Amino acid sequence: MSLTFIKTDECARQSVAGAGSSAEILNEALCGAKNVLAKLHWLKGDDTLKANAKTGTHELIYLMEGDAVINLNQQAYPVTKGAGVYLGPNEAAVIRPGANGEIKLLHLIVPETKD
């Protein structure tokens, strides 16, 4: 195992229609992570992140900056910096900026493992 330092501010940022911008900060190309994907998302205004954990995956979404509204099972939850949501296989959430208008999210996607 080797240690890899990833300069996340230098990772390629891509615009996503209606969902702000995102950058992969952990993947196989960056550090050899074959079964894990991590992204940073920047949302503002009417942008939304629609997260849908596929069969066999788990997702963690962590609010790094700003305040947001997370919709789970048609229920809206206002949250602030430091909040997170876990999605098990086949679960979904929609996240949008709150009143302050801009948020930064860490989105981690990992496969389900069998012990």
Z-matrix of the N, CA and C atoms (Angstrom, degrees):
N
C 1 1.445
C 2 1.521 1 108.03
N 3 1.328 2 116.40 1 137.10
C 4 1.456 3 119.84 2 178.16
C 5 1.521 4 109.72 3 -120.87
N 6 1.297 5 114.84 4 155.62
C 7 1.455 6 121.72 5 178.97
C 8 1.525 7 108.80 6 -89.02
N 9 1.328 8 116.78 7 131.26
C 10 1.459 9 121.60 8 179.55
C 11 1.517 10 109.03 9 -124.59
N 12 1.320 11 116.48 10 126.25
C 13 1.461 12 121.64 11 175.81
C 14 1.521 13 107.80 12 -96.59
N 15 1.327 14 116.54 13 124.11
C 16 1.459 15 121.52 14 -178.62
C 17 1.517 16 108.36 15 -111.43
N 18 1.319 17 116.25 16 120.31
C 19 1.466 18 121.77 17 177.12
C 20 1.530 19 107.48 18 -84.32
N 21 1.331 20 115.99 19 92.15
C 22 1.460 21 120.06 20 -172.48
C 23 1.529 22 112.92 21 -62.58
N 24 1.328 23 117.74 22 -29.41
C 25 1.472 24 119.80 23 178.49
C 26 1.524 25 111.93 24 -68.28
N 27 1.337 26 117.04 25 -16.51
C 28 1.456 27 121.03 26 -179.26
C 29 1.536 28 113.00 27 -100.23
N 30 1.332 29 116.92 28 -1.59
C 31 1.466 30 120.58 29 178.25
C 32 1.532 31 109.33 30 -71.36
N 33 1.323 32 116.27 31 141.86
C 34 1.464 33 122.08 32 -177.71
C 35 1.523 34 111.50 33 -59.26
N 36 1.315 35 115.45 34 124.60
C 37 1.460 36 122.41 35 179.76
C 38 1.526 37 108.79 36 -100.14
N 39 1.343 38 115.71 37 133.63
C 40 1.460 39 120.74 38 -178.29
C 41 1.523 40 110.09 39 -122.80
N 42 1.327 41 116.02 40 139.25
C 43 1.461 42 120.80 41 174.14
C 44 1.519 43 108.73 42 -75.81
N 45 1.331 44 115.89 43 140.77
C 46 1.458 45 122.08 44 178.33
C 47 1.527 46 106.50 45 -126.02
N 48 1.324 47 117.61 46 117.27
C 49 1.465 48 121.68 47 -176.22
C 50 1.526 49 111.79 48 -51.25
N 51 1.326 50 117.03 49 121.01
C 52 1.461 51 122.71 50 178.63
C 53 1.504 52 115.22 51 75.55
N 54 1.351 53 117.14 52 -1.92
C 55 1.462 54 120.41 53 -176.89
C 56 1.530 55 112.02 54 -131.20
N 57 1.329 56 117.10 55 28.58
C 58 1.459 57 120.51 56 175.82
C 59 1.512 58 113.02 57 69.21
N 60 1.325 59 115.47 58 -131.58
C 61 1.459 60 120.54 59 177.29
C 62 1.516 61 109.26 60 -137.23
N 63 1.340 62 115.22 61 159.71
C 64 1.461 63 119.75 62 -179.42
C 65 1.520 64 109.95 63 -146.90
N 66 1.321 65 115.31 64 159.13
C 67 1.460 66 122.38 65 175.99
C 68 1.519 67 108.51 66 -141.85
N 69 1.335 68 116.64 67 131.95
C 70 1.461 69 119.98 68 173.53
C 71 1.521 70 107.68 69 -76.03
N 72 1.327 71 115.84 70 126.74
C 73 1.462 72 120.08 71 -178.66
C 74 1.526 73 112.75 72 -115.61
N 75 1.319 74 116.62 73 -5.69
C 76 1.460 75 121.82 74 177.35
C 77 1.516 76 107.33 75 -149.36
N 78 1.333 77 116.34 76 116.50
C 79 1.461 78 121.61 77 178.71
C 80 1.523 79 108.26 78 -163.00
N 81 1.314 80 116.67 79 -178.09
C 82 1.468 81 119.93 80 -177.19
C 83 1.525 82 111.84 81 -65.01
N 84 1.327 83 117.71 82 -40.83
C 85 1.471 84 120.57 83 -177.94
C 86 1.524 85 112.53 84 -65.88
N 87 1.330 86 117.05 85 -36.48
C 88 1.469 87 120.44 86 -177.39
C 89 1.527 88 113.16 87 -76.28
N 90 1.354 89 115.75 88 -39.46
C 91 1.468 90 117.13 89 -173.63
C 92 1.527 91 113.91 90 -149.45
N 93 1.326 92 118.08 91 10.46
C 94 1.453 93 119.88 92 178.27
C 95 1.518 94 114.73 93 85.96
N 96 1.344 95 117.75 94 9.46
C 97 1.467 96 121.40 95 -179.93
C 98 1.524 97 108.85 96 -74.06
N 99 1.338 98 117.04 97 101.43
C 100 1.458 99 121.38 98 -174.78
C 101 1.519 100 113.40 99 -80.81
N 102 1.311 101 118.19 100 -27.00
C 103 1.461 102 120.51 101 -173.53
C 104 1.522 103 113.66 102 -120.66
N 105 1.321 104 117.53 103 11.06
C 106 1.455 105 121.55 104 -177.93
C 107 1.522 106 108.63 105 -131.00
N 108 1.322 107 115.63 106 140.95
C 109 1.455 108 121.41 107 176.14
C 110 1.519 109 107.54 108 -133.21
N 111 1.322 110 116.91 109 131.65
C 112 1.466 111 121.08 110 174.42
C 113 1.515 112 108.55 111 -128.54
N 114 1.329 113 114.86 112 139.36
C 115 1.462 114 121.64 113 179.64
C 116 1.520 115 109.53 114 -132.21
N 117 1.319 116 115.18 115 152.81
C 118 1.452 117 121.55 116 165.63
C 119 1.519 118 106.21 117 -103.77
N 120 1.329 119 116.49 118 140.10
C 121 1.464 120 122.06 119 177.57
C 122 1.526 121 107.65 120 -124.62
N 123 1.323 122 115.96 121 137.35
C 124 1.458 123 122.68 122 173.98
C 125 1.520 124 107.31 123 -118.36
N 126 1.330 125 116.69 124 119.19
C 127 1.454 126 121.72 125 -179.04
C 128 1.523 127 109.56 126 -121.31
N 129 1.332 128 116.14 127 146.45
C 130 1.462 129 120.11 128 174.24
C 131 1.522 130 109.19 129 -149.63
N 132 1.333 131 114.66 130 158.64
C 133 1.463 132 119.76 131 178.43
C 134 1.510 133 112.82 132 59.99
N 135 1.332 134 116.31 133 -122.79
C 136 1.464 135 122.21 134 -177.32
C 137 1.532 136 113.79 135 -91.92
N 138 1.336 137 117.98 136 7.91
C 139 1.467 138 120.90 137 178.62
C 140 1.525 139 110.47 138 -61.32
N 141 1.330 140 116.65 139 148.06
C 142 1.464 141 121.61 140 174.74
C 143 1.524 142 109.57 141 -138.68
N 144 1.317 143 115.85 142 146.16
C 145 1.459 144 122.17 143 171.41
C 146 1.520 145 106.47 144 -106.13
N 147 1.330 146 115.72 145 119.86
C 148 1.457 147 121.31 146 176.69
C 149 1.521 148 107.23 147 -104.30
N 150 1.326 149 115.64 148 105.11
C 151 1.460 150 121.49 149 -178.37
C 152 1.520 151 109.28 150 -99.97
N 153 1.318 152 115.99 151 127.88
C 154 1.465 153 122.42 152 179.17
C 155 1.516 154 108.20 153 -132.12
N 156 1.322 155 116.67 154 104.64
C 157 1.462 156 120.05 155 178.43
C 158 1.527 157 108.65 156 -70.29
N 159 1.299 158 115.13 157 124.00
C 160 1.464 159 120.29 158 179.96
C 161 1.530 160 110.08 159 -76.56
N 162 1.314 161 115.70 160 166.77
C 163 1.452 162 120.42 161 174.60
C 164 1.524 163 108.45 162 -57.01
N 165 1.308 164 116.71 163 130.14
C 166 1.464 165 120.56 164 178.05
C 167 1.516 166 114.51 165 86.72
N 168 1.336 167 118.61 166 6.13
C 169 1.467 168 119.70 167 176.71
C 170 1.524 169 110.70 168 -126.44
N 171 1.316 170 113.91 169 159.83
C 172 1.459 171 123.23 170 174.57
C 173 1.519 172 106.25 171 -126.53
N 174 1.329 173 116.86 172 146.42
C 175 1.454 174 120.33 173 -179.89
C 176 1.519 175 110.15 174 -132.34
N 177 1.316 176 115.13 175 145.56
C 178 1.455 177 122.55 176 174.13
C 179 1.514 178 106.69 177 -127.68
N 180 1.318 179 116.45 178 128.24
C 181 1.457 180 121.61 179 177.38
C 182 1.524 181 106.93 180 -121.20
N 183 1.329 182 115.72 181 124.60
C 184 1.461 183 122.58 182 -173.95
C 185 1.526 184 108.79 183 -121.83
N 186 1.327 185 116.71 184 128.82
C 187 1.458 186 122.43 185 179.76
C 188 1.532 187 109.31 186 -83.77
N 189 1.321 188 116.22 187 109.33
C 190 1.462 189 122.07 188 -177.03
C 191 1.531 190 113.14 189 -87.24
N 192 1.335 191 116.36 190 -34.61
C 193 1.467 192 121.01 191 -178.09
C 194 1.520 193 109.58 192 -144.57
N 195 1.332 194 115.49 193 143.27
C 196 1.458 195 121.93 194 174.04
C 197 1.514 196 113.37 195 89.09
N 198 1.332 197 115.15 196 -171.35
C 199 1.462 198 121.44 197 173.39
C 200 1.521 199 107.69 198 -124.30
N 201 1.315 200 115.01 199 151.86
C 202 1.463 201 120.05 200 -171.12
C 203 1.518 202 110.59 201 -144.89
N 204 1.329 203 113.91 202 174.18
C 205 1.455 204 121.45 203 171.86
C 206 1.529 205 106.40 204 -123.90
N 207 1.330 206 115.93 205 125.24
C 208 1.460 207 121.68 206 178.05
C 209 1.525 208 107.77 207 -108.85
N 210 1.326 209 116.53 208 125.20
C 211 1.461 210 121.80 209 177.32
C 212 1.524 211 108.98 210 -101.12
N 213 1.324 212 115.17 211 121.34
C 214 1.466 213 123.25 212 176.76
C 215 1.522 214 107.91 213 -128.34
N 216 1.315 215 117.58 214 124.77
C 217 1.472 216 121.67 215 178.84
C 218 1.531 217 111.76 216 51.27
N 219 1.322 218 117.06 217 47.79
C 220 1.459 219 124.75 218 179.47
C 221 1.534 220 113.98 219 61.29
N 222 1.318 221 117.86 220 20.31
C 223 1.469 222 122.53 221 176.71
C 224 1.522 223 108.16 222 -117.28
N 225 1.340 224 117.12 223 129.56
C 226 1.462 225 122.39 224 -179.50
C 227 1.524 226 110.11 225 -93.78
N 228 1.342 227 115.89 226 131.58
C 229 1.457 228 122.25 227 178.68
C 230 1.524 229 109.12 228 -122.65
N 231 1.338 230 118.09 229 114.69
C 232 1.462 231 118.94 230 174.71
C 233 1.529 232 108.54 231 -74.04
N 234 1.344 233 116.38 232 134.02
C 235 1.466 234 120.98 233 -177.82
C 236 1.523 235 109.74 234 -135.59
N 237 1.326 236 115.77 235 161.60
C 238 1.462 237 121.78 236 178.37
C 239 1.524 238 109.71 237 -124.10
N 240 1.323 239 114.47 238 173.62
C 241 1.467 240 122.30 239 179.06
C 242 1.528 241 110.60 240 -43.37
N 243 1.320 242 115.75 241 132.99
C 244 1.458 243 121.03 242 179.55
C 245 1.522 244 113.39 243 100.08
N 246 1.318 245 117.58 244 -11.06
C 247 1.469 246 120.95 245 179.50
C 248 1.523 247 109.51 246 -79.07
N 249 1.303 248 115.37 247 154.88
C 250 1.453 249 120.14 248 177.94
C 251 1.509 250 110.27 249 -146.80
N 252 1.325 251 114.57 250 162.04
C 253 1.455 252 120.14 251 176.25
C 254 1.532 253 107.50 252 -136.45
N 255 1.319 254 115.09 253 136.23
C 256 1.468 255 122.19 254 176.22
C 257 1.517 256 107.69 255 -103.71
N 258 1.334 257 116.57 256 133.55
C 259 1.460 258 122.10 257 175.35
C 260 1.520 259 108.97 258 -118.48
N 261 1.319 260 116.21 259 120.67
C 262 1.451 261 120.56 260 174.29
C 263 1.519 262 109.41 261 -82.49
N 264 1.328 263 117.84 262 176.34
C 265 1.461 264 121.07 263 179.94
C 266 1.529 265 112.01 264 -50.29
N 267 1.332 266 115.42 265 132.86
C 268 1.463 267 124.18 266 177.33
C 269 1.530 268 114.72 267 67.92
N 270 1.325 269 118.24 268 15.22
C 271 1.462 270 121.17 269 174.78
C 272 1.527 271 108.92 270 -98.52
N 273 1.327 272 116.10 271 157.11
C 274 1.469 273 120.22 272 -176.31
C 275 1.522 274 111.04 273 -138.80
N 276 1.323 275 114.62 274 157.27
C 277 1.462 276 122.15 275 175.49
C 278 1.523 277 108.25 276 -149.55
N 279 1.320 278 115.41 277 153.01
C 280 1.461 279 121.80 278 173.31
C 281 1.524 280 106.53 279 -123.08
N 282 1.333 281 115.84 280 130.59
C 283 1.463 282 120.94 281 -177.10
C 284 1.522 283 108.50 282 -124.15
N 285 1.323 284 115.86 283 135.47
C 286 1.458 285 120.84 284 177.54
C 287 1.524 286 109.39 285 -139.68
N 288 1.325 287 117.22 286 157.01
C 289 1.461 288 119.92 287 177.33
C 290 1.525 289 111.26 288 -61.42
N 291 1.329 290 115.17 289 148.86
C 292 1.460 291 121.26 290 175.82
C 293 1.518 292 110.75 291 -88.51
N 294 1.309 293 116.16 292 -152.11
C 295 1.458 294 122.65 293 -174.44
C 296 1.526 295 113.94 294 -61.42
N 297 1.324 296 118.05 295 -31.88
C 298 1.464 297 120.58 296 -178.25
C 299 1.527 298 112.58 297 -75.92
N 300 1.331 299 117.43 298 -14.05
C 301 1.445 300 121.32 299 168.70
C 302 1.505 301 119.99 300 87.10
N 303 1.326 302 120.96 301 -14.06
C 304 1.470 303 121.02 302 179.43
C 305 1.524 304 110.19 303 -138.07
N 306 1.346 305 115.26 304 137.14
C 307 1.460 306 119.90 305 177.86
C 308 1.532 307 110.58 306 -138.04
N 309 1.327 308 113.95 307 158.87
C 310 1.465 309 121.96 308 173.46
C 311 1.522 310 106.34 309 -128.20
N 312 1.347 311 116.05 310 129.80
C 313 1.461 312 122.32 311 -176.86
C 314 1.522 313 111.09 312 -122.62
N 315 1.324 314 116.05 313 145.78
C 316 1.460 315 122.79 314 167.69
C 317 1.524 316 105.89 315 -104.16
N 318 1.334 317 116.84 316 127.40
C 319 1.461 318 122.37 317 -176.60
C 320 1.529 319 107.89 318 -123.42
N 321 1.322 320 116.59 319 113.59
C 322 1.460 321 123.20 320 -177.57
C 323 1.521 322 108.96 321 -110.95
N 324 1.334 323 115.93 322 129.74
C 325 1.471 324 121.57 323 179.88
C 326 1.529 325 107.83 324 -123.92
N 327 1.339 326 115.81 325 123.44
C 328 1.467 327 120.46 326 -178.60
C 329 1.534 328 109.76 327 -132.02
N 330 1.316 329 116.81 328 151.44
C 331 1.468 330 118.70 329 179.11
C 332 1.522 331 111.39 330 -78.96
N 333 1.310 332 113.70 331 155.93
C 334 1.464 333 120.40 332 173.98
C 335 1.524 334 107.91 333 -72.27
N 336 1.314 335 116.79 334 138.58
C 337 1.457 336 120.24 335 178.27
C 338 1.522 337 109.36 336 -118.52
N 339 1.288 338 115.50 337 153.36
C 340 1.465 339 122.28 338 177.23
C 341 1.520 340 108.05 339 -108.98
N 342 1.321 341 116.33 340 127.22
C 343 1.477 342 120.19 341 177.73
C 344 1.499 343 111.84 342 -77.26
